[in-house]
Amino acid sequence: MSRQKLIEQLKKQNPQLNLFEIENVINIFTESISQALSLKRNVEIRGIGRLYCKKLKENFNARNPASNELIYKPERYKLRFKPSKKLKLMINN
């Protein structure tokens, strides 16, 4: 679902709100999630799942598959998502 479709769907469900208010709520929501993840905190949304950052170790022996050259991959973080049981049941049924 795109951002615009989400705004349209929220507008249908809440006709008393204008588009500016809905966009503002979505912007605040996404910025707060982004800010928490940048501080390496977990974000849990009940009924949907959990977003968290996983630390990946540095790698000295990685190879570039095109040139077979050794490259160094520094320590980094990867975003992970673990769905809730409720979401898993909704998807699988």
C-alpha positions in Angstrom: 0.0 0.0 0.0 1.4 3.4 -1.0 1.4 6.4 1.3 -1.3 8.1 -0.9 -3.6 5.1 -0.7 -3.2 5.0 3.0 -4.1 8.7 3.3 -7.2 8.1 1.0 -8.3 5.1 3.1 -7.9 7.1 6.4 -9.9 10.0 4.9 -12.8 7.5 4.0 -12.8 6.2 7.5 -12.5 9.6 9.2 -14.3 12.2 7.0 -14.1 14.8 9.8 -10.3 15.1 9.3 -8.8 17.0 6.4 -6.0 15.7 4.3 -3.4 18.0 5.9 -4.2 16.6 9.4 -3.9 13.0 8.1 -0.6 13.6 6.4 0.7 15.3 9.5 -0.2 12.3 11.6 1.5 9.9 9.2 4.6 12.1 9.0 4.9 12.2 12.8 4.3 8.5 13.0 7.1 7.6 10.5 9.5 10.2 11.9 9.1 8.8 15.4 9.7 5.3 14.2 12.8 6.4 12.2 14.2 8.3 15.1 13.8 5.4 17.5 15.5 3.0 15.0 18.3 5.4 14.5 18.9 5.3 18.3 19.0 1.5 18.0 15.8 1.1 20.0 13.1 -1.5 19.2 9.7 -0.4 17.9 6.8 -2.7 18.7 3.3 -2.1 17.2 0.8 -4.5 18.8 -1.0 -6.6 16.4 1.5 -5.9 13.6 5.0 -6.8 14.7 8.4 -5.6 15.9 11.1 -3.6 14.1 14.6 -3.8 15.5 18.2 -3.2 14.4 20.6 -6.1 14.2 24.3 -5.5 14.5 26.3 -7.2 11.7 30.0 -7.9 12.4 32.8 -6.5 10.3 34.1 -8.9 7.6 37.7 -8.9 6.4 37.3 -11.8 4.0 34.4 -10.7 1.8 35.0 -11.0 -1.9 33.7 -9.0 -4.8 32.1 -11.7 -7.1 32.8 -9.7 -10.3 36.5 -9.3 -9.8 37.2 -11.9 -7.1 38.9 -9.1 -5.1 39.0 -9.1 -1.3 37.0 -6.3 0.2 36.5 -5.0 3.8 32.9 -4.7 5.1 32.7 -2.5 8.2 30.5 -3.2 11.2 26.9 -2.2 10.3 23.3 -2.5 11.3 20.5 -4.1 9.4 16.8 -3.5 9.9 14.7 -6.5 10.8 11.0 -7.1 11.2 9.4 -9.9 13.2 5.6 -10.2 12.6 3.2 -10.7 15.5 1.3 -14.0 15.8 -2.0 -12.2 14.9 -0.5 -10.9 11.6 0.9 -14.4 10.8 -2.5 -15.9 11.3 -4.2 -13.2 9.1 -1.7 -13.8 6.3 -1.8 -17.6 6.4 -5.6 -17.9 6.5 
